[in-house]
Amino acid sequence: MKNFILVASVLAVSLGSLGSCDGTDEGPADADVDVVTLSDGGDVEVSLDAGDSCPTDGAIKNIGQECCCGACYPSQTCTCVGGEWACMATDACLLPGCPDVVDATDPDADATHDVDVADADVADAEIPDVAMCPATEPGFDATCSAEGLECDFGQECCCGACYPSLHCSCSGGGWACYATDACFLPGCSDTADALDTGDTPDTADAPDAPDPAPDVADTDADAPDAATCPAKAPSFEDGCTSEGLQCDFGQECCCGKCYPSLHCSCSGGSWACYATDACFIPGCPDASDDASDAGPDTGADAAPDTANDTANDTANDTDASSAACAEATQALAATLYAKPQAFTVAVRLDHDTLAPLGYAIVAGPYQSLDESAARAEAESVTGYGTGTLLSGPTPEDAWVFYESPGDFGGVGVVSAHTGLAIFGGSIVWDGTGDITWPTAWAPISDLATGCEAPGGFGTTRGFDLVQEGSLSGEDVAAALATVSTTALPAAIWQGGYAFDAVVLRYPRSVGAFDPSSAEWILLISGGWLE
């Protein structure tokens, strides 16, 4: 069984075209697995499906737009690599909330006044009790007390109606949130534009976007040929004939501009579509400035305020951190969602300090398997598939096989989502074992820090390979908390869903346990929902 390993870097954009709508790979039999490897020297070896051609390596093209918090951004950023376009959704408006946001549908609105979102016309969107729901979407570690409370945040519009972008529920004292992907639609009936009070058009045409926000480059939004793109978003089973054709549908507005809600590409005779989540960003630059004012401040407004220097420095640091998180999130999401698939991100932590040491990605098509097939995969790839099954006979997260070391033993883990080996390591009695799989790890600095997580990690549990038992909930939570403020959760939720997380306490040696060589292994799985 082939394995698909991606070692990602924020300096490298994931390549490859989207697969067919049913998640299968339409490429030749000997190219059913993409491999992207970044060596220490920066060399890149790429084996990918054919994509749209482009003229010059390094060329960058921005497509579409989305607006939030008084500013506007491209919906997609494409980079020319090896003669082909590699594109990723920016998710530029992944918002927890905006101070003093301009009305995205009114370019002449005064951005210095609050917009009363309670007055917005949100079709079919049930508005929860404003007094109980938080004003902005809760962070990953935010608590709540109103058990069962459900709150909606953000907005995206398509097919003549508008819907929340994020739905959160209070459960067990914490918030559980997910992106609605409300405009990831198989098709639209002839409906009126939800933002247009005039005559009902044949299709839900989007309103004109306002002028660009300050400090935001103009988008290169070349509209596709209207005669070629379908009038409505295609369904999963719809076929297509114009290979490489890219079409946008729906609309969501934030930061003063509007963007497509759904992006579809014709590949292998079928449509591959994904929700842009264009308004799912942590904030908007210069949100208090009028979105129609693209020039710098002049006169008295431009004078420095010495009393606010410290506050401004802090704000600048926060902006820099947010920018780094956004860049890391986009790069990682482009790798994880290069095609419809499931994946596991393996993260290594120092045993004593819980400091992250590196990460790797194992990804592939959805595949179910039984215990014998899982053992065969673990044995073939990791070297450890004949030991005790710790995870139970029908795990929904991962198969965990443990060979207790008489002299030599180890652990092999296989994803229940993809059927691929996701971790392996030897354990030596009174010696030092080593990780056998994955064989290459990316630097944890690629994931940035100080980021906001839009959702959790799904179901979680852990196994103690030192004591040969289960980990406590406290140990599992402490280990996962180390990556909850990196770009990893945001990248997972940007294009799909977090399914589950398995935590291992991996000793490398037993008999004489050596904490200096031991590690915590986090196996965080997610992907597209089929």
Summary of the structure (lengths in Angstrom):
residues: 530
radius of gyration: 24.0
end to end distance: 21.7
largest distance: 79.0
contacts: 1884
relative contact order: 0.15
helix: 14%
strand: 30%
